[in-house]
Amino acid sequence: MVNLNYDVVVCGGGIGGITAALAAARGGARTCILEKEYALGGLATLGLIVIYLPLCDGDGVKMSGGIAEELLKLSLKYGPGKIPEVWEREDATESERAGIRYRVQYNAASLMIAAEELLLSEGVKIYYDARISGVERKNGKITGVIVETKRGKQIVLGNVFIDATGDADVCWMAGEDTVDDDTNRRTGWYFSYDGKEIKLHQLTDPLYSDIPEDSRLYSGTNLDDISQHCIDGRKMILEHVLKMRKSGNPDVYPLIIPAIPGFRMTRRLAGTFEFSEELHERCWFTDAIGMIGNWKVPHKRYSIPYRSIKAVKNSNLFAVGRCCCADKSGWDLTRVIPTCAVTGEAAGTAAAMISATGKEPDISELQEVLRKNGVPLRPELFTKVIEAT
């Protein structure tokens, strides 16, 4: 079987992978994306987590732009959904926008179709049903990833690789130090229909407190736990439906349920620097590659350092989204859509620059390109500076 060969190989087709592939292709790199499922979007589509969390800080300041904002708008291209009016108006002031989060709820199928359409229009080659099972390495670099196909193993060669698997699979296979989390909660976002109305139900065990006595915690890298999480999530959905029927809605039934497990944190890169929600609020990193707000509470600002997306033992590997390096608190921010998009765009941009020149870009050069592409990088918004080391 003939090996495939690309400049940039993006592993995983969730939001981080989509943005990484777009950025790399727009940077002039021959780019492919490898996705084990049969549609793009990951948890944002197949997992039915259909809320595009805020791109702002809650005080009217847009923290994330570039492809992160482009994808928010793309999620509504084929409807339904609407951007808050004050965020649609380019002449709106920060004071007018204060208190109104720049977020939307979208339709999963619409985003699947629109994202695929956009990637193809930008020249990205999409491979579905491509499950990565190993890597090939030489002299501290990944030379190729091994993909299981229905015709056996195939090797995808590349100059730069981006781990957007959500589970740091490539990092782990390539010998990087990683951290596993086995405290995932039972979850089951789904849509119901009763003949009149379609409703979204955001079912999950408590995220930050004790879980019910009849529930349990799960690892996202253990085969038994993964399987049981799927089973328990569907039981959770069924119990909820039956409860609604008993409560006076006898015609209700589950309309759409998740196609993949809704793990929040599974495995991530243990890199040279851990981004932290608790420690780095209002901190400007001199190697910042993007900014985010806090989806849980307003009035908070963060920058994301380049160090947190760079692998250690493989010089041509990046980790984005929930794969990147963060402590437990930071992981709760890196796993969500805005940060996946911010880190994905930075990694894809850097990967294209590395592929073109054969060397890692100077951080100021990378920041200049990101700014040119609409990524906000505003050190004046922060109160403390942390130098890159």
C-alpha positions in Angstrom: 0.0 0.0 0.0 1.4 3.4 -1.0 2.2 5.7 1.9 0.5 9.1 2.1 2.7 12.2 2.4 1.8 15.7 3.6 3.4 18.8 5.0 1.1 18.9 8.1 -0.8 15.9 9.5 -3.6 16.8 11.9 -4.7 13.9 14.0 -8.3 14.3 15.1 -11.2 16.2 13.5 -12.8 18.0 16.5 -12.8 21.7 16.8 -9.0 21.8 17.6 -8.3 19.7 14.5 -10.6 21.7 12.3 -8.9 25.0 13.2 -5.4 23.5 13.0 -6.0 22.1 9.5 -7.6 25.4 8.3 -4.7 27.4 9.6 -2.0 25.1 8.2 -3.7 25.0 4.8 -4.1 28.7 4.7 -0.4 29.0 5.6 0.4 27.2 2.4 1.0 23.7 3.8 -0.3 20.5 2.1 -2.5 19.4 4.9 -4.6 16.3 5.8 -6.8 15.5 8.8 -7.2 12.0 10.2 -10.5 11.3 11.9 -11.6 8.0 13.4 -15.3 8.8 13.2 -17.3 9.6 10.0 -17.9 13.4 10.6 -16.1 16.4 11.9 -16.6 18.2 15.1 -16.0 15.6 17.8 -17.9 16.4 21.0 -19.2 19.6 19.5 -21.2 17.6 16.9 -21.2 13.9 17.5 -21.3 14.4 21.3 -24.2 17.0 21.0 -22.3 19.6 23.1 -24.0 22.2 20.9 -23.2 25.4 22.8 -20.4 27.5 21.4 -19.1 28.9 24.7 -18.2 32.6 25.0 -15.4 34.3 23.0 -15.5 37.2 25.4 -14.7 38.0 29.0 -18.2 39.1 30.1 -17.1 42.8 30.3 -17.6 43.4 26.6 -14.0 42.5 25.5 -13.6 40.0 22.7 -10.9 37.6 23.9 -10.8 35.1 21.0 -11.1 35.9 17.3 -9.5 34.5 14.2 -10.8 31.1 13.3 -12.4 30.7 16.7 -14.8 33.5 15.7 -15.1 32.2 12.1 -16.2 28.8 13.4 -18.8 30.4 15.7 -20.3 32.1 12.7 -19.9 29.0 10.6 -21.9 26.9 13.1 -25.0 29.1 12.2 -24.5 29.0 8.4 -27.2 26.5 7.8 -29.2 27.3 10.9 -30.7 27.6 13.3 -29.3 30.0 15.8 -28.4 33.7 16.1 -25.5 35.7 17.4 -26.4 38.2 20.2 -27.3 41.5 18.4 -24.8 43.6 20.2 -22.0 41.2 19.1 -23.2 41.3 15.5 -22.8 45.1 15.3 -19.2 46.1 14.5 -19.8 49.6 15.9 -21.0 48.3 19.3 -18.9 49.5 22.3 -17.4 47.3 25.0 -19.8 49.0 27.5 -22.8 48.0 25.3 -21.5 44.4 25.1 -20.7 44.1 28.8 -22.9 41.5 30.5 -23.9 39.8 27.2 -21.7 36.8 26.5 -20.6 36.2 22.9 -21.9 32.7 22.6 -24.5 30.7 20.5 -26.4 27.5 20.5 -26.2 25.7 17.1 -27.3 22.6 15.4 -24.8 19.7 15.3 -25.7 18.5 11.8 -25.4 22.0 10.4 -21.9 22.4 11.8 -20.8 19.0 10.6 -21.7 19.8 7.0 -20.4 23.4 7.1 -17.0 22.4 8.6 -16.5 19.7 6.1 -17.4 22.0 3.3 -15.0 24.7 4.5 -12.1 22.3 5.0 -12.5 20.9 1.5 -12.8 24.4 0.0 -9.4 25.3 1.6 -7.7 22.2 0.1 -7.6 20.1 3.2 -7.7 16.3 2.6 -10.1 14.6 5.0 -9.6 10.9 5.9 -12.5 9.4 7.8 -12.4 5.9 9.5 -8.7 6.5 10.1 -7.8 5.2 13.5 -4.2 6.0 14.5 -2.5 3.0 16.1 1.2 4.1 16.3 3.9 6.4 15.2 7.3 6.2 13.5 10.1 8.3 14.9 13.6 9.3 14.0 16.1 11.6 15.6 13.6 13.2 18.0 10.9 13.7 15.4 7.8 11.9 14.2 8.2 10.8 10.6 4.8 9.2 10.2 1.6 8.0 11.9 0.3 4.5 11.4 -3.4 4.3 10.5 -5.6 1.3 10.7 -7.8 1.0 7.6 -10.1 -1.7 6.2 -7.2 -2.7 3.9 -4.7 -2.9 6.7 -2.1 -0.5 8.1 -1.2 2.6 6.2 1.5 5.1 7.0 0.8 8.9 6.7 4.1 10.7 6.5 4.6 14.4 7.3 6.8 17.2 8.3 4.8 18.4 11.3 2.1 16.6 13.3 -0.7 18.0 15.4 -2.3 16.0 18.2 -6.0 17.0 18.2 -7.2 13.6 19.3 -8.7 14.9 22.5 -6.9 12.1 24.3 -3.2 12.9 23.5 -3.0 9.6 21.7 -0.2 10.7 19.4 1.7 12.3 22.3 1.5 9.0 24.2 2.4 6.9 21.2 5.4 9.1 20.5 6.8 8.7 24.0 5.8 12.1 25.4 5.1 12.3 29.2 1.4 12.4 29.6 -1.2 12.8 32.5 -4.3 10.6 32.7 -7.5 11.7 34.5 -9.9 9.0 35.8 -12.5 11.3 37.3 -14.8 11.7 34.4 -18.5 12.0 35.2 -21.4 10.1 33.7 -23.0 12.3 31.0 -25.7 12.2 28.3 -26.7 15.3 26.4 -29.6 14.5 24.1 -32.6 15.8 22.3 -36.1 14.7 23.0 -39.3 15.1 21.0 -42.9 14.8 22.2 -44.7 15.4 18.9 -44.7 19.2 19.5 -41.3 20.4 20.7 -37.7 19.4 20.4 -35.7 20.0 23.6 -32.0 19.8 24.5 -31.3 18.1 27.8 -27.9 18.6 29.4 -27.6 15.5 31.6 -24.5 15.0 33.7 -23.5 14.0 37.2 -22.2 17.0 39.3 -18.9 18.3 37.9 -17.4 19.9 41.0 -19.0 18.1 43.8 -19.8 14.5 44.9 -21.5 12.2 42.4 -24.6 10.2 43.3 -24.0 7.0 45.4 -25.3 4.9 42.5 -22.9 6.4 40.0 -19.1 6.2 39.4 -16.1 7.8 37.9 -14.4 6.8 34.6 -11.1 6.9 32.8 -11.1 8.0 29.2 -8.2 5.7 28.3 -9.4 2.4 29.8 -11.3 0.1 27.5 -13.7 -1.1 30.2 -14.4 2.4 31.5 -15.0 3.8 28.0 -17.5 1.1 27.3 -19.3 1.5 30.6 -19.4 5.2 30.2 -21.3 4.8 27.0 -23.7 2.2 28.5 -24.3 4.3 31.7 -24.9 7.5 29.7 -27.6 5.8 27.6 -29.2 4.4 30.8 -29.1 7.9 32.2 -31.0 9.2 29.1 -33.6 6.4 29.2 -34.2 7.0 32.9 -34.7 10.7 32.2 -37.2 10.0 29.4 -39.2 7.6 31.5 -39.3 10.1 34.3 -40.7 12.8 31.9 -43.4 10.3 30.8 -44.4 9.7 34.3 -44.5 13.4 35.0 -47.2 14.1 32.4 -45.5 13.9 29.0 -46.4 10.4 27.9 -45.5 10.9 24.2 -41.9 12.1 24.7 -39.0 10.0 23.4 -35.3 10.3 22.7 -34.8 11.9 19.3 -31.0 12.2 19.0 -28.4 10.8 21.4 -24.6 11.2 21.5 -22.6 9.0 19.0 -19.4 9.3 21.1 -18.7 9.3 24.9 -18.9 12.7 26.6 -15.6 12.6 28.5 -14.4 16.0 29.8 -10.7 15.2 30.5 -8.9 12.0 29.5 -5.1 12.3 28.8 -3.0 15.3 28.1 0.6 16.3 27.4 2.9 16.8 30.3 5.0 19.5 28.7 7.3 22.2 30.0 4.6 24.5 31.3 1.2 23.9 32.8 -1.5 26.5 32.0 -3.7 27.1 35.1 -7.1 28.7 35.6 -6.3 29.2 39.3 -2.8 30.7 38.9 -2.8 32.5 35.6 -5.9 34.7 35.5 -4.9 38.2 34.2 -1.3 36.9 33.3 0.2 37.8 30.0 2.7 35.3 28.7 5.3 36.8 26.4 5.0 33.7 24.2 1.2 34.0 24.1 -0.5 32.6 21.1 -4.1 33.5 21.9 -6.5 34.7 24.6 -9.6 33.3 26.2 -12.3 34.2 28.7 -13.7 31.9 31.4 -16.9 30.1 30.2 -18.0 29.5 33.8 -17.8 33.0 35.2 -17.4 36.5 33.7 -14.7 39.2 34.4 -11.7 36.8 33.9 -9.0 36.9 31.2 -6.3 34.5 30.3 -3.5 34.2 27.7 -2.3 30.8 26.4 1.5 30.3 26.1 3.1 28.6 23.2 5.0 26.4 25.7 1.7 24.7 26.6 1.1 23.4 23.1 4.6 22.3 22.3 5.7 18.7 22.7 9.0 18.0 24.5 10.5 14.8 23.1 9.3 15.4 19.5 10.3 18.7 18.0 7.7 18.5 15.2 4.7 17.8 17.4 2.0 20.1 18.8 -0.9 19.2 21.2 -4.1 21.3 21.1 -7.3 21.6 22.9 -7.7 19.3 25.9 -4.4 17.5 24.8 -2.3 20.6 25.6 -0.4 21.0 28.9 -2.5 22.3 31.8 -3.1 21.6 35.4 -6.4 20.3 36.7 -8.0 23.7 36.8 -6.6 24.8 33.5 -7.8 21.6 31.8 -11.3 22.8 32.5 -10.7 25.7 30.2 -8.5 24.1 27.6 -11.1 21.4 26.9 -13.9 23.7 25.6 -14.6 25.0 22.1 -13.0 28.5 22.2 -9.6 27.2 23.6 -9.6 24.3 21.2 -10.0 26.7 18.4 -7.4 29.2 19.7 -4.7 26.5 20.3 -5.6 24.8 17.0 -5.1 27.9 15.0 -1.8 28.7 16.7 -0.5 25.1 16.1 -1.6 25.0 12.5 0.0 28.4 11.8 3.3 27.4 13.4 3.2 24.0 11.7 2.9 25.6 8.3 5.8 28.0 9.1 8.0 25.1 10.2 7.1 23.0 7.2 8.0 25.9 4.9 11.3 26.8 6.5 12.5 23.7 8.3 12.9 25.6 11.5 10.7 26.7 14.4 9.4 30.3 14.1 10.5 33.0 16.4 7.6 33.7 18.8 7.3 37.3 17.7 7.1 36.2 14.1 4.3 33.7 14.9 2.5 36.4 16.9 2.7 38.8 14.0 1.1 36.2 11.7 -1.6 35.4 14.2 -2.5 39.1 14.7 -2.6 39.5 10.9 -5.1 36.7 10.8 -7.4 38.3 13.3 -6.2 36.7 16.6 -6.5 39.2 19.5 -3.2 39.5 21.3 -3.5 42.4 23.7 -1.0 42.5 26.6 -2.5 45.7 27.9 -5.6 43.7 29.1 -3.4 41.9 31.7 -1.9 42.9 35.0 1.0 40.6 35.3 3.7 39.5 32.8 5.3 36.0 32.7 8.4 35.8 30.6 9.0 32.8 28.3 11.9 30.7 29.4 
